């Protein structure tokens, strides 16, 4: 069966950046499993003491490719790593590799990015903004280019609460080209010092440099068949290629992991705010579908020479008709975790919420730090390395950094994405699903926690009964501790009540004592 999207990718050469990241792996796997691509090139940088060949060999052993290799044992032979680095001038490409890309590539999927919220501005600009310009320059040299998908983020314009599928240059304090000029001429120290003034209302360097990258696309890629894909908060895969597959502990994933571990108990999150969560495999499907869609709509048949449309923007977020709040998501996650616990848990998982900054700081002392010091002390007595307090500092920092996105509800318009979905054939919808309106959240969270148990905690199902017994013991200890706290609290109230009552009685007794003052006789 050859559908419209399958026909588009048939015998095509695709160049992917960010292929070693979570979403990049899912995109490449989907390309190889569902389409008949000719070749996939992906950019790989040397990391520490590991060269490109070593990283590629480790990459091929990832669990995400297991289902693919069962169906197509030689599929990974179609993948070729290209040595390069998005933070380097010219993307770090050799002349030979650049020549190969410019003569062979039909589709670009640019997903490489630094997603660290606290990345120094000069680094974030190199990786997230300048690399986008360099990719556009490379794309303009490509002789066979039919589609260019730039992967951004749904929060690239987060100073706005209601974000449409359009560009927002008015949110930037300076144009992207000027900021990139600063990055080339100013020292990193000076640039980082003036970062707050440049960023304006943006809460971190990630969203800011992603917004700048979008403006680079708007201003410098108008003659290219290009589009922007804005995914919301990406979690584990829903169904493909492995239900619940995840390979990282970034952002919200780390919070779910910490809660399942029994470490994270107090959340600096608004439980009533809508959570803009999307499955990883849905994001890969949108990326591939948008490549087909932009190629389809780029050339207008009634004009000669061809007229290019403005770059399209596709957003994938929670559907308005099928929302979920952070409170509901945490409840679903905890309920599932209680059914399939892990042996590594250190306490009975539960979660309380606060949106008050000072109450969060105070609560962290009692919910996290005091138990953490006690746990680390026990580890030291056993001759082991303490771990919790160091982890808690990172967890608390992450909660504060995530609060701009977990503390309020964003409205994300998805008009273009919905129109693309409607334009797809029933067969393409079955192969590349991303309909958020019909996503079963309860089922999805079951798969998230199941996948987390297998792929992040790396626990086999043979340990499930042991984990359940361990969880039951922690449950009894948790309830006993709650009872002790209630008794202590009640005792404090009783002592305070008696103290106040006795003070009042003493004051009344003093007032009722016979007067010792001698009044003169009349």
C-alpha positions in Angstrom: 0.0 0.0 0.0 1.5 3.3 -1.1 -0.1 6.3 0.6 0.6 10.0 -0.1 3.2 10.3 2.7 4.8 7.0 1.9 5.1 8.0 -1.8 6.7 11.3 -0.8 9.5 9.6 1.2 10.0 6.7 -1.2 13.6 6.7 -2.5 14.4 10.0 -0.7 17.5 10.9 1.1 16.9 12.6 4.5 19.3 14.6 6.7 18.5 14.6 10.4 20.2 16.7 13.1 19.7 15.8 16.7 19.6 12.1 15.7 21.3 11.0 18.9 18.5 12.7 21.0 15.2 11.1 22.1 13.0 12.7 19.4 15.7 12.2 16.7 15.9 8.5 17.4 12.2 8.1 17.2 12.1 10.1 13.9 14.8 8.0 12.3 13.3 4.7 13.5 9.9 5.7 12.1 11.4 6.6 8.8 13.2 3.3 8.5 10.3 1.2 9.7 7.4 2.8 7.8 8.9 4.3 4.7 11.2 3.2 1.9 13.8 6.0 2.2 16.9 5.6 0.2 19.3 6.9 2.9 19.3 8.7 6.2 22.3 10.9 7.1 22.5 12.2 10.6 24.8 14.7 12.3 27.0 13.2 15.1 29.6 15.1 17.1 32.6 13.8 18.9 31.8 13.6 22.6 34.4 13.6 25.3 36.7 10.7 24.4 34.2 9.0 22.2 34.6 9.4 18.5 31.8 9.4 15.9 32.2 5.7 15.0 32.0 4.7 18.6 28.9 6.8 19.3 27.2 5.4 16.1 27.9 1.8 17.2 26.4 2.4 20.6 23.4 4.3 19.0 22.6 1.2 16.8 22.2 -0.9 20.0 19.4 1.4 21.5 16.2 -0.5 22.5 14.1 1.8 20.2 15.5 -0.1 17.2 14.6 -3.6 18.4 11.2 -3.8 16.7 12.6 -2.3 13.5 15.4 -4.9 13.3 13.0 -7.8 13.7 11.1 -6.6 10.6 13.9 -5.2 8.6 17.2 -6.7 9.9 19.4 -4.6 7.5 17.5 -1.3 8.0 20.3 0.4 9.9 22.6 -0.1 6.9 20.7 2.8 5.3 21.9 5.1 8.1 25.2 7.0 7.7 26.6 9.2 10.5 28.0 12.6 9.4 30.7 14.1 11.6 29.8 17.6 12.7 28.8 19.9 15.5 26.0 22.5 15.6 28.0 24.7 17.9 30.8 25.0 15.4 31.1 27.4 12.3 29.9 25.7 9.2 28.3 23.0 11.5 31.8 21.4 11.7 31.2 19.7 8.3 34.1 18.6 6.1 34.2 19.7 2.5 33.5 16.1 1.4 30.5 15.7 3.7 29.1 19.0 2.7 29.3 18.1 -0.9 27.5 14.8 -0.3 24.7 16.6 1.6 24.2 19.3 -1.0 24.0 16.9 -3.9 21.9 14.1 -2.4 19.5 15.4 0.3 15.8 15.8 -0.4 14.5 16.4 3.1 16.0 18.1 6.2 14.7 17.5 9.7 16.6 19.9 12.0 15.9 18.8 15.6 19.3 19.5 17.3 19.1 21.8 20.2 20.4 22.5 23.7 17.3 22.1 25.9 19.1 23.2 29.1 17.2 26.1 30.6 20.3 27.4 32.3 22.6 27.1 29.3 24.8 30.2 29.1 23.4 32.6 26.5 26.5 32.5 24.2 26.3 28.6 24.0 22.5 28.6 23.5 22.9 31.1 20.7 25.5 29.0 18.9 23.5 25.7 19.1 19.9 26.9 18.9 20.0 30.1 16.8 23.2 30.3 14.8 23.0 26.6 13.8 19.6 27.3 12.4 21.1 30.0 10.2 23.9 27.6 9.1 21.3 24.9 8.3 19.4 27.4 6.2 22.6 28.4 4.3 23.3 24.7 3.8 19.8 24.1 2.5 20.1 26.9 0.0 23.0 24.9 -1.6 21.1 21.7 -1.8 20.2 20.8 -5.4 17.3 18.4 -4.6 15.7 19.9 -1.5 12.0 19.4 -1.3 11.2 19.9 2.4 12.9 21.4 5.5 11.3 20.8 8.9 12.7 23.0 11.7 11.7 21.6 15.1 11.2 24.4 17.6 9.0 24.3 20.8 5.4 25.2 21.6 6.9 27.5 24.3 9.1 29.5 21.9 6.8 32.5 22.5 5.9 31.8 26.1 5.6 35.4 27.2 2.2 35.1 25.6 -0.5 33.0 27.3 -2.4 32.4 24.0 0.0 31.3 21.3 -1.1 31.1 17.7 0.6 29.4 14.8 2.3 32.6 13.7 5.6 34.5 14.2 5.9 36.9 17.2 8.8 39.3 16.4 7.3 41.8 18.8 8.3 39.7 21.8 12.0 40.2 21.0 14.0 43.1 22.4 16.4 43.0 19.4 16.2 41.3 16.0 17.9 37.9 15.8 20.6 39.1 13.4 21.7 41.8 15.9 21.8 39.3 18.8 23.9 36.9 16.6 26.2 39.8 15.8 26.7 40.5 19.6 27.5 36.8 20.0 30.3 37.1 17.5 31.8 40.4 18.7 31.3 40.4 22.5 33.0 38.2 25.0 31.0 35.4 26.5 31.2 37.0 29.9 29.9 40.3 28.7 27.1 38.7 26.7 26.0 36.6 29.6 26.0 39.7 31.8 23.6 41.5 29.5 21.5 38.4 28.9 18.6 39.5 31.2 18.2 42.7 29.2 18.3 40.9 25.9 15.9 38.1 27.0 13.2 40.5 28.3 10.1 38.5 29.3 11.6 35.1 28.3 12.2 32.9 31.4 15.3 31.1 30.2 17.9 31.0 27.4 16.3 27.9 25.8 12.9 29.5 24.9 14.6 32.8 24.0 17.1 31.3 21.6 14.4 29.2 20.1 12.3 32.3 19.5 15.3 33.9 17.8 15.8 30.8 15.6 12.2 31.1 14.5 12.8 34.7 13.4 15.9 33.5 11.5 13.6 31.1 9.6 11.0 33.9 9.0 13.6 36.4 7.6 16.2 34.2 5.9 14.4 31.1 4.6 11.5 32.6 2.7 12.8 31.0 -0.6 13.0 27.5 0.9 10.3 24.8 1.2 10.4 25.1 5.0 8.1 24.8 8.0 8.3 25.0 11.7 7.1 22.3 14.0 6.4 23.3 17.6 5.9 20.3 20.0 4.8 20.9 23.6 6.2 18.9 26.5 7.4 15.6 25.0 7.0 12.5 27.1 7.4 8.7 26.4 6.1 7.1 23.3 2.5 6.1 23.3 2.5 3.0 21.0 5.4 3.0 18.5 7.9 1.4 18.2 7.8 0.3 21.9 5.0 1.4 24.2 6.3 3.7 26.9 9.8 4.0 25.5 11.9 6.8 27.0 15.6 7.3 27.3 16.1 10.5 29.3 15.4 12.3 32.5 14.7 15.8 31.2 12.0 18.2 32.6 8.7 16.7 33.5 10.1 13.1 32.9 12.5 13.7 35.8 9.7 14.8 38.1 7.6 11.7 37.3 10.7 9.5 37.9 11.5 11.2 41.2 7.9 10.7 42.4 8.0 7.0 41.4 11.3 6.7 43.2 9.6 8.0 46.4 12.0 11.0 46.5 9.9 13.8 45.2 6.9 14.6 47.4 6.3 18.3 47.2 5.6 19.8 43.8 5.9 23.5 42.9 3.2 23.1 40.4 -0.4 24.5 39.9 -2.5 21.3 39.9 -5.3 23.1 38.1 -3.2 24.3 35.2 -3.5 22.3 32.0 -0.5 20.2 31.2 0.5 20.4 27.5 1.9 16.9 27.2 2.5 15.0 23.9 3.8 11.5 23.2 7.2 11.2 21.5 5.9 9.0 18.7 3.1 11.5 17.9 5.8 14.2 17.6 7.8 12.1 15.1 4.7 11.5 13.1 4.0 15.3 12.9 7.6 16.0 11.9 7.3 13.5 9.0 3.8 14.5 8.0 4.7 18.2 8.0 7.7 17.5 5.6 5.2 15.9 3.2 2.7 18.7 3.7 5.2 21.6 3.2 6.5 20.0 0.0 2.9 19.6 -1.2 1.9 23.2 -0.6 5.2 25.0 -1.4 4.8 25.3 -5.2 1.6 27.0 -6.4 0.4 25.4 -9.6 -1.0 28.7 -11.0 2.1 30.7 -10.9 5.3 30.7 -12.9 7.9 31.0 -11.7 6.8 29.2 -8.5 5.7 31.4 -5.7 6.7 30.4 -2.2 4.3 30.6 0.7 5.4 32.0 4.1 6.8 29.3 6.3 4.0 27.2 7.8 3.9 26.5 11.6 2.5 23.3 13.0 1.9 23.0 16.8 1.3 19.8 18.7 -0.2 20.3 22.1 -3.1 19.0 24.2 -6.4 19.3 22.4 -8.9 21.8 23.8 -11.5 19.0 23.7 -9.3 16.6 25.6 -7.4 18.5 28.3 -5.6 17.2 31.3 -4.4 19.1 34.3 -1.1 18.6 36.1 -3.0 17.4 39.2 -4.9 14.8 37.1 -1.7 13.7 35.5 0.1 13.3 38.8 -2.9 11.3 40.2 -2.9 9.0 37.2 0.9 8.5 37.5 0.8 7.7 41.2 -2.1 5.3 40.8 -0.2 3.4 38.1 3.0 3.4 40.1 1.2 1.9 43.1 0.3 -1.1 40.9 3.7 -1.6 39.3 6.2 -0.2 41.8 10.0 -0.5 41.6 12.3 -2.2 44.1 14.5 1.0 44.1 11.7 3.1 45.7 12.8 4.6 49.1 9.4 5.7 50.4 5.7 5.4 49.6 5.0 7.6 46.6 2.7 10.6 47.1 2.6 14.2 46.1 1.4 17.5 47.5 1.2 20.8 45.6 1.9 24.4 46.3 2.1 27.5 44.2 3.4 29.7 47.0 7.2 30.4 46.6 8.0 30.8 50.3 5.7 27.9 51.3 7.6 25.7 48.8 10.9 26.7 50.3 9.6 25.9 53.8 8.0 22.7 52.7 11.2 21.5 51.0 12.9 21.4 54.4 10.3 19.0 55.9 9.3 17.0 52.8 12.8 16.6 51.3 15.8 17.9 53.2 15.3 16.5 56.7 14.5 13.0 55.4 17.3 13.4 52.9 19.9 14.1 55.6 18.6 11.1 57.6 18.8 8.8 54.5 22.3 10.0 53.6 23.4 9.5 57.2 22.3 5.9 57.0 24.2 5.5 53.8 27.4 6.9 55.3 27.0 4.5 58.3 26.9 1.6 55.8 30.0 3.0 54.1 28.1 4.1 51.0 28.2 7.5 49.2 25.4 10.0 50.1 23.2 10.9 47.2 19.9 12.5 48.2 20.8 16.0 49.3 22.8 16.6 46.2 19.8 15.3 44.1 17.4 17.5 46.0 19.3 20.6 45.1 18.9 19.7 41.4 15.2 18.7 41.9 14.3 22.0 43.6 16.1 24.0 40.9 14.3 22.1 38.2 10.9 22.7 39.8 11.6 26.4 40.0 12.8 26.5 36.4 9.7 24.6 35.2 7.2 26.7 37.1 6.7 29.2 34.2 5.3 26.3 32.3 3.7 24.3 35.1 2.2 27.2 37.0 -0.4 28.4 34.5 -2.5 27.3 31.6 -1.3 28.1 28.1 -3.7 28.2 25.1 -2.1 26.7 22.0 -3.8 27.1 18.7 -3.4 24.1 16.4 -5.3 25.2 13.3 -2.6 24.3 10.8 -1.9 20.9 12.5 -5.6 20.1 12.5 -5.9 21.0 8.9 -3.0 18.8 8.0 -4.5 15.9 9.9 -7.8 16.4 8.0 -6.0 16.5 4.6 -4.4 13.1 5.3 -5.9 9.9 3.9 -7.3 7.3 6.3 -4.3 5.1 5.5 -1.8 7.8 6.4 -3.7 8.6 9.6 -3.3 4.9 10.6 0.5 4.9 9.8 1.3 8.4 11.2 -1.2 9.0 14.0 -1.1 12.2 16.1 -4.7 13.0 16.9 -4.6 14.5 20.4 -8.4 14.8 20.6 -8.7 11.0 21.0 -5.7 10.3 23.2 -6.7 8.2 26.2 -4.8 9.9 29.0 -5.4 7.0 31.5 -4.0 4.5 29.1 -1.1 6.8 28.2 0.0 7.3 31.8 -0.1 3.5 32.3 2.3 3.2 29.4 4.5 6.0 30.7 5.0 4.4 34.1 5.4 0.9 32.6 8.0 2.2 30.2 9.8 4.1 33.0 10.0 1.0 35.0 11.7 -0.9 32.2 13.8 1.7 30.4 14.8 4.1 33.2 14.7 2.0 36.4 15.8 -1.0 34.3 13.8 -3.5 36.4 12.6 -6.8 35.0 9.0 -8.0 35.7 10.5 -10.8 37.8 10.9 -8.2 40.6 7.3 -7.0 40.6 6.1 -9.1 43.5 9.2 -8.1 45.6 8.5 -4.4 44.8 4.9 -4.7 45.8 5.9 -6.2 49.2 8.4 -3.4 49.7 5.8 -0.8 48.7 3.3 -2.3 51.2 5.9 -2.0 54.0 6.5 1.6 53.1 2.7 2.2 53.0 2.4 0.9 56.6 5.4 3.0 57.7 3.9 6.0 55.9 0.6 5.7 57.6 2.3 5.2 61.0 4.3 8.3 60.4 1.2 10.2 59.5 -0.5 9.0 62.7 2.5 10.1 64.8 2.5 13.5 63.2 -1.2 13.9 63.9 -0.7 12.9 67.5 2.2 15.3 67.9 0.2 18.1 66.2 -2.8 17.4 68.5 -0.5 17.4 71.6 0.9 20.8 70.5 -2.6 22.2 70.1 -3.6 20.8 73.5 -0.6 22.3 75.2 -1.2 25.7 73.5 -4.9 25.5 74.4 -4.1 24.9 78.1 -1.5 27.6 78.2 -3.8 30.2 76.7 -6.7 29.0 79.0 -4.5 29.2 82.1 -3.3 32.6 81.2 -6.9 33.8 80.8 -7.9 32.4 84.2 -4.9 34.1 85.9 -5.9 37.4 84.3 -9.5 37.0 85.5 -8.3 36.1 89.0 -6.2 39.2 89.2 -9.1 41.3 88.1 -11.4 39.8 90.8 -9.0 40.2 93.8 -10.3 42.6 96.5 -8.9 46.1 96.1 -6.2 47.1 98.6 -6.6 50.8 98.0 -7.8 52.8 101.0 -10.4 55.4 100.1 -10.6 58.4 102.3 -13.7 58.6 104.5 -16.4 61.2 103.7 
